[in-house]
Amino acid sequence: EEAAEQRRLQAAANVAARRQQKAALLPDEPAVGSAGIATIRVRLPDGKNCQRRFGSHTTVQVLYDWVDSLEGFDSLNYSLVSAFPKRVFGKDSARQSLEAAGLVPQGALFVQVFDDEGVGEQA
């Protein structure tokens, strides 16, 4: 049982380090009303909605970095999905710009988790 607790604590530390690392990679958020911005709203598995602005030439990978930086979200294996039209922005979309992905001027996405390898704080 002590070994399991050590693994849980190590996993939590890894998630915290990843969150901090990903947050440091994020570009500055453009000002409201700036030209060429995308307003992205993401619904997390726990129902929490998060919103942020990005430049239209920002890549989908930056959206993944943003989601990875959010407090309370610890899953490692997930995709970002638009509900209508249904489209999965998987790792193969990582280099695509938000504009090319059809997420400008705004996009609404949800997180689709594939496993429960995260620490599970959102449960």
C-alpha positions as CSV (number, residue, x, y, z in Angstrom):
1,E,0.0,0.0,0.0
2,E,2.9,2.3,0.7
3,A,4.3,1.7,-2.8
4,A,1.0,2.5,-4.3
5,E,0.9,5.8,-2.4
6,Q,4.4,6.6,-3.6
7,R,3.4,5.9,-7.2
8,R,0.3,8.2,-6.7
9,L,2.5,11.0,-5.3
10,Q,5.0,10.6,-8.1
11,A,2.2,10.7,-10.7
12,A,0.8,13.9,-9.1
13,A,4.3,15.5,-9.1
14,N,4.7,14.6,-12.8
15,V,1.3,16.1,-13.7
16,A,2.2,19.3,-11.8
17,A,5.6,19.5,-13.6
18,R,3.9,19.0,-16.9
19,R,1.3,21.6,-16.2
20,Q,4.0,24.2,-15.3
21,Q,6.1,23.3,-18.4
22,K,3.1,23.6,-20.7
23,A,2.0,26.9,-19.2
24,A,5.4,28.3,-19.8
25,L,5.1,27.4,-23.5
26,L,1.9,29.3,-24.1
27,P,2.0,32.6,-26.1
28,D,0.6,35.7,-24.6
29,E,-3.1,36.0,-24.9
30,P,-4.2,38.6,-27.6
31,A,-6.2,41.6,-26.4
32,V,-10.0,41.6,-26.8
33,G,-10.9,43.1,-30.1
34,S,-7.5,42.4,-31.7
35,A,-7.5,41.4,-35.4
36,G,-6.9,37.8,-36.4
37,I,-7.8,36.1,-33.1
38,A,-9.6,32.9,-32.3
39,T,-11.6,32.6,-29.1
40,I,-11.6,29.0,-28.0
41,R,-13.8,27.5,-25.4
42,V,-13.1,24.0,-24.1
43,R,-15.3,21.8,-21.9
44,L,-13.4,19.5,-19.6
45,P,-14.7,16.1,-18.6
46,D,-15.9,17.4,-15.3
47,G,-18.1,19.9,-17.1
48,K,-15.9,23.0,-16.4
49,N,-15.6,25.4,-19.3
50,C,-12.4,27.3,-20.0
51,Q,-12.0,30.0,-22.5
52,R,-8.9,31.8,-24.0
53,R,-7.9,33.9,-27.0
54,F,-5.2,32.8,-29.5
55,G,-3.8,34.3,-32.6
56,S,-5.4,32.7,-35.8
57,H,-2.0,31.4,-36.9
58,T,-1.5,29.5,-33.6
59,T,-1.3,25.8,-34.1
60,V,-3.6,23.2,-32.7
61,Q,-0.7,21.9,-30.6
62,V,-0.8,25.1,-28.6
63,L,-4.4,24.2,-27.7
64,Y,-3.2,20.9,-26.3
65,D,-0.5,22.7,-24.4
66,W,-3.2,25.1,-22.9
67,V,-5.4,22.2,-21.9
68,D,-2.4,20.4,-20.4
69,S,-1.7,23.5,-18.3
70,L,-5.3,23.8,-16.8
71,E,-5.7,23.1,-13.1
72,G,-7.7,20.0,-12.3
73,F,-7.2,18.3,-15.6
74,D,-4.8,15.4,-15.4
75,S,-5.5,13.0,-18.2
76,L,-2.6,12.2,-20.5
77,N,-4.4,10.5,-23.4
78,Y,-7.2,12.6,-24.9
79,S,-8.3,14.4,-28.1
80,L,-10.0,17.8,-28.6
81,V,-13.3,17.4,-30.4
82,S,-15.8,19.9,-31.9
83,A,-19.4,18.8,-31.5
84,F,-20.9,20.3,-34.6
85,P,-19.8,19.5,-37.1
86,K,-18.2,16.6,-35.3
87,R,-14.5,16.7,-35.9
88,V,-11.6,15.3,-33.9
89,F,-8.5,17.4,-33.7
90,G,-6.1,14.6,-32.9
91,K,-2.3,14.7,-32.7
92,D,-2.3,14.5,-36.6
93,S,-3.8,18.1,-36.5
94,A,-1.1,19.4,-34.2
95,R,0.7,21.5,-36.8
96,Q,-2.5,22.9,-38.4
97,S,-3.3,26.6,-37.7
98,L,-6.5,27.4,-35.9
99,E,-7.5,29.3,-39.0
100,A,-7.0,26.2,-41.2
101,A,-8.8,24.1,-38.7
102,G,-11.9,26.3,-38.9
103,L,-11.6,27.6,-35.4
104,V,-11.5,31.3,-36.3
105,P,-13.1,33.5,-35.1
106,Q,-14.3,31.1,-32.4
107,G,-14.3,27.4,-31.6
108,A,-16.1,25.3,-29.1
109,L,-14.4,22.0,-28.2
110,F,-14.7,19.3,-25.7
111,V,-12.1,17.0,-24.2
112,Q,-12.5,13.3,-25.1
113,V,-10.4,11.2,-22.7
114,F,-9.3,7.7,-23.9
115,D,-8.1,6.3,-20.6
116,D,-7.9,7.1,-16.9
117,E,-4.1,7.1,-16.6
118,G,-4.3,10.6,-15.1
119,V,-4.1,11.1,-11.4
120,G,-7.9,11.5,-11.4
121,E,-8.3,14.8,-9.6
122,Q,-11.2,15.7,-11.8
123,A,-13.3,12.7,-10.7
